[in-house]
Structure formats: structure tokens, C-alpha cells
Amino acid sequence: MHASTEEHSLGRILLVDDETAILRTFRYCLEDQGYQVSTASCAAQADALLLRQVFDLCFLDLRLGADDGLEVLAQMRLQAPWMRVVIVTAHSAVDTAVDAIQAGAADYLVKPCSPEQLRLAAAKQLEARNWLNAWSVWKAMCASPAMASTRRARR
């Protein structure tokens, strides 16, 4: 496991893959862009990290050795429903992508991918998360007693 210590980052990303070379390459690529990155090589390590830290985004390998990525995804959706999850796999079957999206993945990335594809996927998912956060804040403000009072006064 690895965790960078940058205080100011664009977002916190969890990488889960059983291939050390992929974890290292993805981590360097994303840290170079200013993201704070933690890595896990199995479901148990990912679970432990999710219990200790809050992540904005996860890149999750579909086939994690003995662990099934879709089962890990289901657990992540329960533990961290706000976290965007991108399934990453070397197996690019359409039915697998559909299964991943139906299970709650935000996107699907096929390995090998270029550094630019990885960076674009991260930026896209973190932007979507920021918009959802802003929307949630706006909805909460509109539902507040002060806003209800303002609406009543305007009528």
C-alpha cells in the first residue's frame, strides 16, 4: 500500500489492482497531475483503506486474482456511496462493461490505456463528483427553513 502526503491535491484517488506494475504506473501518472493517490493490491487492502480514508474516486480492476471486481464494487458502493468508481480491465467485452455500469460503476476503462486516457477519466469523474456535490448543497439550501420563509414572503 502507498499513500502520498500532498496536502493540496485535486482529489483523493484509490487504485485497486493486483498487478504491481499497473499500480505503480497509474500512481505516478496521477500523482504527477496533482492527485493524492493510495494503492491496494487486493479487496482486503482496499477495504482497510476505505475504513480509514475518504476517497473521491477509485480505479478498480475487474479481475483481482481471487477477488471479483464486481463484488468489490458492490461493497464499495455500500461503504462509500459518494465515491466514483471506474472499472479497469484488460477484458473489453461489451457484456462485462454493461454489468459493471449496472453494478454502479461510473465508467469503464480498458487496459492498456494511455496516460492521457487515465488522466481524462480521472478529471471527468472528479468533475462529475464536484457537480453532484454542488447540486446536493443547492438542494439542501433550497430546502432550508430560511429559503422556505423567503419563498412564502415572495408570494
N, C-alpha and C positions, 0 to 999 in steps of 0.2 A: 504494500500500500504506500502511496505517496500523497502528500498534501503540500501544496505550495503555501507560502506565508505572505503573499502580497496582501496589503491592507485594502488597496483601492483596485478593484477589478471590475470588469464589465459584467461578470456574473460568475456564479459558482457552478461548476460542471463536474459530474461524476461519470467516469469512464468505467465500464464493466466489460471485460473481455478476458478470455483465458489465454490469449496469445500475448506474451510479454512484448514482442516487437510492435504489435499494434498499439498496445497501451503506451509504450514509450513514444512512438511516432505521433499518435494523436495528442498526447500530453504536450509534447514540445511545440507542436503546431498551434495548439490552442493557448498555451501559456504565452507564446510569442505574440499573440494578439491581445493579451492583457486579461485573459480569463484566469480565475483561480480553479485549479484542477486537482481532483483526487481520483485515485485509481483503485480498482478492486479486480481480482482475477477469478472470483467465484461469487456465487449468490450469498454465501455466509459473510464474506468480507463486505459486500455491498450493503447487506442488511445492517451490519455493525456500524458502518459509516452513516447510514440513514438515521440510525438511532442517536448519533452524536452531532450531526451537522445538518444544516438545511441547504439543499441544492436547488438551483433554478432549472437545471437541465441534466438529463442523463443520456449518454450514448450507450446502449445495451446490446451486446452481442446476442444473437438469436440462439446460437448453439454454444453453450458454456461448459463443454466437457460433459460432466454428469448432470448438470443443471439445464433445465429447459427455459430458454429465454422468455417464452410466453407466460410460464408460471411465475418467473421472477417479476415480469411486468405486472401481472395481476397483484402480487404482493406489494410492489412499489406504488401502485395506484391506491392501495389501502393506506399505506404508511405516509405517502407524500402526494396527495391528490393534486396539489398545485404544481408539482414538478412535471415539466415537459419531458417526454421520453422518445428518443429516436432509436428505432431498431436498426442495428448494423449487422449485415450478414454477407457471406460470400455466396449464398444460395439465393438467386434472384427470381424465384418462381412467383408468378402473379398471385397464386392462391396463398402463399406464405405472407406476402405483403398485405393482402386483404385480411387475413387472420390477425396480423399484428395491429392493423388500424382498428379493426373491430374490437380487439382486446384493450384498446386505449392508447396505443402509440400515436404520437403526433405526426410522425413521419417515418420513412424507411430509406436507409442508405445502403448501397451495395458496395462491398469491398471487392477489390481495392478501389479506394476513392482518392481523388487528388486532394492536396491540402486546401485548395480553393473550394472544393465541394464541401469539405468538412467545415471550413470557416463560414461558408454561406449557410449551411444547415444550422450551425450554432447561432449565428446572427439572426436568422429568420425565426427560430424558435424562441430566442430570448426577447425579440421584438414582440412576438405574439403574446408571450407571458406578460410583458410590460403593459400592453394594451388591455389584456384581461384584468390586470391589477388596477389600472386606471378606471376601467369600467366598473369594477366592484366598488371602488371608492366613490365614484359618482353615484351609483345606485344607493349606497349607504347614506350619502349626503342628502339625496332626494327623499329618502325615507325618514330622515331625522325629524324630530318634533319641530325644530326651528323652521325647516323647509315647509312642513305641513301648515304651520302657522302663517308663513308668508303666502302660501297658495290660498289659504282661506281669506287672508286680508285683501288679496288681489281680486277676489270675486265680487 
